Amino acid sequence: MKFIETLKNVWKITELKDRIMLTLGLLLVYRFGAQVVLPGIDASQLGALASNTDQGILGLLNAFTGGAFANASVFALGIMPYISASIVVQLMGIAIPYLQKLQKDGESGRKKINQITRWLTIAICLVQAPGYLASLPALGIPSSAFLLGTGTMFYVSSVIILVTGTVFAMWLGEKITDKGIGNGISLLIMVGIIANMPASFIQNYASRLEGGGNGGLMMVLIELVIWFVIILLSIMLVMGVRKIAVQYARRTASGGYEKNVFGSRQFLPLKLNASGVMPIIFAQAIMFVPTLIGKGLGEGPVGVWLQTNFSDIFGLWYNIVFALLIIVFTYFYTAITVPTNKMADDLKRSGGFIPGIRPGTETSEYLDRIMSQITLPGSIFLAMIAVFPAVVVKLMGVQQGWALFFGGTSLLIMVGVAIDTMQQINSYLLNKHYDGLMKTGKNRKAVA
């Protein structure tokens, strides 16, 4: 088979093979660390914690940490504090001139921004770690499980370990990015999500066969078909682009000799979903607010209504507000991450122009208008995929743990990271004159 032959070609490229093996090794280290329980906690008494964190918002957090959250692991906070710090730094870059200057300073500026992000990650961990430890008794861990008690010594040592665990996970992600294959931070999240998939599927499978009244094997097959279709739609969302024709009046190309190319036409790809999964992450962060407001209002009718309707991530009102926030944040994040002014200036400097559009300000306005037009269907599509887990839970009775893989952040992260990693492997194969993994790549015959 051609696919088997392609896999054999991967191992013929020494650099690519070494990068893949290093990536797998570091991911294995991360998964091993997720099973190491914090010192002073009896691992045999964590059953209640696992059962209380397998659904709802806590189930989502547990999925992102690969089960480390429910294991009271040294990696319980996972890589999420780093993600939060990255988002904060990116948003601060809009308003703080110093960060704007660093963003324009190239490699040196990027290193300084990374250093700021690391320090902010530690600060976020120092806030989240005590909160996590304080919530453990409320989440079902009995007092007998704390072998050394819950005094100052336990809190101080555990906070240091949790912060160190997040910093170590951050280091693993950066090493994978630099020395391995793919985006390291994204791979750590994806591996954590995939780690929960077998158990979630088995639980759903058992519930379908239990008693014979839940649809049985036929319903499981229908669910798998729907899941496969959602994956295909997610791939379309991630890969979808609008191609804008760009004309170059005169360009010099070197191919062993100099020649002038007049009227050379290329395309400027504008992504249908330029913001990725960030709108979903922003929206989920905001969705904690109504529940907190409800608790603050107490037992009044408004407070009870907010707590009831916004504590269930599969509820109707939760998903209506969630979808609207995703659409809003998609426009917001696309506006700050797609620099249409810079794109127009770069085209003008390189002698390129869009046919029928004047270079400069008019080109920038045209690109901005096109981005607004394609962002609307992209944001609606993204919102539909994000709320689809609630649809399968309410209409098909799918188990909540398995439903998280039918859309939302989990599925989009898996699809996006898988595509990005395959594209990097594909580029290595094509550069070495082998057929690529992806059909969209150009096939090249092996050179003797």
PyMOL commands that set and color helices and strands:
alter all, ss='L'
color gray80, all
select helices_A, chain A and resi 2-12+14-33+43-45+47-52+56-64+80-95+97-103+106-135+143-145+152-179+184-195+197-209+216-239+278-286+288-297+301-310+316-337+340-349+361-396+400-406+408-431
alter helices_A, ss='H'
color red, helices_A
select strands_A, chain A and resi 241-254+258-271+352-353
alter strands_A, ss='S'
color yellow, strands_A
deselect
rebuild
show_as cartoon
